[in-house]
Every structure is written in C-alpha cells, then in structure tokens.
C-alpha cells in the first residue's frame, strides 16, 4: 500500500522513518530472524574457511562483513521502507571489501600486512560512521508538492509492467538493427533505460506485495529475460547485474521475503558467465569479431557457458571468481600504499568535478567527461596513461576516492555524507506516492546504489542523466498544461 497523506497535519512530530511500514511488520520480523541466522552461519563459515596471512585480518574481515549486514537487518526488523537505498550501499561493502580480505584475494598479495590493516580500518570507519549517522538523523516528512503530489492516479500502477514491453523492443531494435538514427540514439537509450528501471522496480515490488496477476507476471518475465540477454552480448555484465539487483530489491522491499529460487539461479548463471567472460573477450574482442545476430544467440551463449563451466586452472569455483572480480579492496590498498608516502593527497580535487557534472552539456559543450576523476586517479597512481583512459575505465569506488583525497578522514566524511543525506531523503519521502517526483527519484536512487565502482563525479553524472529523463518529461507536461 502507498503511504499517502496529501494534507500535512499541524501536529506532525518528528518521524523515525525506519519504523514505518507496519503492514509488513510480521514478515519483517521473520525476515530479520532469517537474516540474523544467515549472518551467524556466514560468519561461522567464513571464520572456519578464511584464508588470511594475519589473524588480525580475520577479525577485521568478519567485523566488516557483519557491519555490512547491520543496516539490512535493522531494515527488516523495523518493517522496512519502500526504498532501501542506504541498506544496499552498505551491504555491497561485504563483497567489495570484506570477502577479498577473508579469502586472501590474489591481488592483495603484494601489499604489506600494515597496508591491508589500514585499508580494513578505513572500511570500518566508513561503515560505523554511516550507520551511526543514519540511526541518529531525525526529521519531518516533506510537505511540498514535490514530496506529496502524485503525477498520475494510483490505478495506473497496474499498467506499469507493460512499459517493459517498450523498453525491451527498443533494446532489441537498437542492438540488432540500424533503424535508430545516430543523433537520437543516446537520448533514446537514456529514456528507455530509465523507463526500464522504473517499470522493473515498481512491478517487482507489486509482485512482492502479491498484487501482480498471472498475465502481468508472464509479461514481466518475458520482457526482463530478453533484456538481460541483450545486455550481456557485449561481454560486459554490469548492466545485467544491476537490473537483476533492482528486480530482487523491489521484490524484497515489497514482500519482505527473499525469492530464494530466483536468487540462487541468478547467482549461479552470473557466476558461470563471469568465469567464461575472459576467454570470450579474448576471442571476440582481440579478434574483433562481430557481435552475434539474433539467430546466432543460442550458439553464442552455449559457447559462453562452455567456457564458464570449464575447470579453473587456479582451482577456484565459478562463484569464487565472480566474487573476486567485484573486489575494490585491492584498489583501496594501492591508494593507501602510495598515499601519502609516495603521492600526496588530492585534498578534494576530484570532488571539484562533481558540481560541473550538474550542468547539461548542451549549455557547456566542453564540460569535463563524467569519468574525469577516475582518469585522473588512474594516471596519478600509475595505472594508466592518458591514451589508455580513452578505451578502459578502472573501477575505483567512492571509498578509495575518499581516501585518495583525505585519508582516513575521507572515509569518515563519506560515511557521514551517506548516512545523513540518505536518511534525510528517506524521511522526506515518507508519505511520497510512488508516482510523485520524490517517489520516482527515490526509485532511481535505489537503482544507483548498485554503482559502487564509480567515483562521485561519475556517479552524480549518470544519476543526473536518468533524473532528467524520468522527471523531466512530467515536468514538461505539467508546464505545457499549466498545472
């Protein structure tokens, strides 16, 4: 059900957003107990199977893993909000930082125990600061039309799932034909990507609440699967992973239960694809082979799965290799190893590129590229030269960028930033209809929580493009109609 309170009451008091959503309180408590049991089992397993060179790293790794899960557990225990943005941001630190330490990621082998320890402390400072700040912030729900007024009637929600048909058709047309004019391609891609995210999250959330009909479920599955296939054709999986993540998150936030079968199947398939991605790239990228046609898709994916299922020469399973490839800990260790012993801090320089990204390129054609901060970090730390940045982008992540600018204090500031603003946004959107400007913005923010590998300027730039597309159209319509 939507939380709608269009006429603010004069006696409104400070709201702790996390305790709202009482209709799902019983499911939330069950989910909390399930999550608590899973966390205890995971910590016990990791403690038993951990491969660390220093016993201190075992304890630090387990602490990072536990802290990553705390916000999600609190979210489930307290009934849960519709937009678990903060919880998603924090839980991704388990795989990005804790798991590489506990599994002795091969890329950490070149760093001293002191560097790894300092990297763990940076992550823990970031996590603790974010959690404490988030739990401490209070406020009042938004009162303006931005927060309270729905753009369309609630009854339209049941037709949202059919929007996926349009986004799926566009993805296939743009991939397999030349029908889309080149000058419109980037605009249409942004429009349909934004529409796809919104339709996926809202529809899976309705599924979680038990509101989808059998026909709507069929439409959802039969449109998402083709989209995921096309997203994987280029041998870059991040778009497909993000779409699966937003779908699972929508279902979880709507129903307060975990879709175990779908989750296990998605993880297994992605693990195999991740394992087979390298040999496929070596064949198709290095030999510059054309992408497959529609008729060649079955053979293309059969070949990909065959590579993915081959035994690893390193003795690692497909799931282990997939988890390793999402690690950001080695980048954080590299920056800590270099800064400030060999390279000085940036002192906020990369954050200076954030505000310019908010200016549309139409008004500023020479605006810095969205990944300019990423490229500067890569060149500064000797990972790339300027020419290489035109073809490859290295994943640094927000925490590594924060450390490169201000050291451990940067980790503290990043935690403070996320904890404060994400809680404020959730409080302000407490009574926001799903189809208000605020509701649509929160859906996009939830999707962008998965972009853990970006620097702040790139993160803001990509989010801004989606916001302009998704919120700009209703604004234009309202302006033309004089409403």
Helices and strands as residue ranges (DSSP letters): G 17-19, G 22-24, H 25-49, H 55-77, H 85-93, I 94-98, H 99-102, G 106-108, H 113-136, H 145-148, G 154-162, H 163-176, H 182-208, H 214-232, H 238-255, H 260-284, H 297-309, H 318-325, H 329-338, H 352-357, H 372-380, G 388-390, H 398-406, H 408-428, H 437-448, H 456-481
